[in-house]
Amino acid sequence: MQDGDALRRIGRSAEIFDDFTPLRIGADGRFAGVGFALVGRLQFGTDDGPWNEWHAAFDDGRSGWLSEDNGRYVFAFDAAPPADAPRPETLRAGTQARVAGRVWSVGSVVRATLLAAEGELPLPPPSDRAIAIADLRNADDEVATLEASGPAAPRWSVGRPVALADLKLSGLREAADKTLEARAAPCPNCGAALDIRLDTTQSVVCGACKSVVDLSGGIGPDMAHFAQDNPHEPALPLGATGQLAVAVGGATLPWQIVGYMERIELTGTGDVREAWREYLLHHRMEGFAFLVDANAGWSVVRTLAGAPQERGGQAVWAGTTYRRRWTYASTVTYALGEFYWRVEKGQRTEHQDYEAAGRGGRALLNLERTPREATWSAGGSIPAAAVAAAFGLPGPVAARIERAGPPPLPAVLGGFRLPWLTLLLLLIAVVALLAMCSRDACGDERRAFGSGSAEYRQCRARSSAGTGPYVGTGGAWGGYSSGGGGHK
C-alpha cells in the first residue's frame, strides 16, 4: 500500500487463483516511452469467474493498472472521480451515460468480490469485499471504470487497449504446456477426466460425453453442466494452429483453435432460421480472436475495448461508417473445447450486424447484448481459400468450407440501374421461381454448409420428423459470444 511516496508490500490477503496468465509480479516493460514494473495484483471475481488487475509502478512515480478485458488487455490510470459520476449500480449494460461531460456506452455492470491481493498496491484493498463495477467505453477506444464499495464515492479510472507485445515486456512466465493439473477434475456427468488447457477457462466441454461443464464456481463435485445432442466434429479441428492476420495490416501470427461453437438465429417465436459456426482462437501474447463461418462467407473478428458511435442505422468506428444490415437474436446449440466465458444453455443473445466496404473484402462490426453485457467486435471477411491455407487443410476439406454467399446486387444485375418497381417485380418473380423449382426442403443448408455438414443432416432429420427445416436468411455472420462484464 502507499505510505507517503513509498509502496509497502501487503503479502497475500487470500489464495490467488492461478490462471496461468503470462504476466507475473516482477515483469517489466515500457508504456508510452516510460518504463514500469508489475509490483502488485488484485484479483476480482463474479459468477462468471475471476480476472486480474496488475499494479504497474512507473519510473516517473505514477501508478497504473494493466487489466484483463474480454480476452485482451487495457492499461488504465486512476483519476479524481468527475463531479457527475453516477453510482455504478445505477447504470445498465447497453445504455449510454454522460460522465465527465462525455458520452459513454455502458459495457457491463457487475457485482464483484475481491478474491485476493498480493504485492505492492497504491491503496489498501477495500475492506468491503463486495464491489459494484461498471465498465464504460467510447468511440475514442477508451475504457473507463467506476468502482464503488460501500457509501464512499466511486473510484474512476480511464485507459486504452494495449497489446502485450507492444509493451516490450521481460520477465514473463515461461510458456506453459497449458495443462492445468491443479484444476483437473472428473466430468460431473460421465466421470471422464476433463482436459483443461486454456488460460482462465470458465467453461469446458467433456471430450467423452460432450457435456458443457461450468468451472466459474471452482472445481468440485457439484459443478453445473448440461448435456448436448448430436455430437460431431468441426471442419477445422480443435488444437489446430493456423497462420492468420486477425487485423487489417496486422502481423501474421500462429493462432490455435481452442473452442468451437454453433449458434442459431431465432425468430420472435423461437423458430430456427439460420445456423453459423464460430472458432475461438488463442495466441499467448495477443489473447483471443474469432474465426466465423457463416452463409455469407468466412470472417475473422476481435472484441473491441471501445464502442462505436451509433447514429440511427449506422455506426462509426475508427473513421469508417458502417451500415446496419441485420438485427436478430441467437442461441448456442453446440460447443466443443474451452471458453473464457460461461457457456449457458438456452441463453439468448441480441445482435446487430453492420457492414462497410473494406480493403480486400467486407469490413464488419457486430454488437452483442445479454442482460449482463454489451460487447462490440470488429473484423473483416476472409476467403475460404485463405482459411484452408492457414490451417493446411487437404483438398477435399478445403472444398467443403467454401461459402459462396449472396452476390452483391449490382453484380446480379450486371451493373445496370433499374426502376425500383421493376426491381421489386423481378425479385418477386425470382423468389416464386425458386419456390416452385426447389425439391430439397433443406437446399439452403446444403448450399451454404455442404451436403456432409451437421446443419444439413439436422435439417433433413427435422424435415423427416415433420418439425420443419431451417430457413436460411443469409444475414448472420456471428461474432463474440458475450459471457460477462468487466475486465475479464
Salt bridges, closest charged atoms under 4 A:
ASP3 OD2 - ARG8 NH2 3.23
ASP18 OD1 - ARG173 NH1 3.13
ASP48 OD1 - ARG342 NH1 3.72
ASP48 OD2 - ARG372 NE 3.15
ASP60 OD2 - ARG62 NE 3.00
ASP69 OD1 - ARG137 NH2 2.88
ASP69 OD1 - HIS487 ND1 3.75
ASP78 OD2 - ARG155 NH2 3.07
GLU89 OE2 - ARG87 NE 3.09
GLU118 OE1 - ARG12 NE 2.96
GLU118 OE2 - ARG41 NH2 2.91
ASP135 OD2 - ARG137 NH2 3.82
ASP135 OD1 - HIS487 NE2 3.94
ASP140 OD2 - ARG102 NH2 3.05
GLU142 OE1 - ARG102 NH2 2.71
GLU142 OE2 - ARG160 NH2 3.78
GLU147 OE1 - ARG155 NH1 3.83
ASP195 OD2 - ARG197 NE 2.71
ASP199 OD1 - LYS178 NZ 3.11
ASP199 OD2 - HIS282 NE2 3.64
ASP214 OD2 - ARG342 NE 3.26
GLU233 OE2 - LYS210 NZ 3.69
GLU262 OE2 - HIS232 NE2 2.50
GLU265 OE2 - ARG273 NH1 3.42
GLU278 OE2 - ARG263 NH1 2.93
GLU286 OE1 - ARG302 NH1 3.42
ASP293 OD2 - ARG277 NH1 2.92
ASP293 OD1 - ARG403 NE 2.71
GLU344 OE1 - ARG342 NH2 4.00
GLU344 OE2 - ARG372 NH2 2.71
GLU350 OE2 - ARG348 NE 2.69
GLU355 OE2 - ARG325 NH1 3.10
GLU355 OE1 - ARG362 NH1 3.17
GLU368 OE2 - ARG263 NH1 3.22
GLU368 OE2 - HIS351 ND1 3.53
ASP440 OD2 - ARG446 NE 3.24
ASP440 OD1 - ARG460 NH1 3.31
ASP444 OD1 - ARG447 NH2 2.79
GLU455 OE1 - ARG277 NH2 2.73
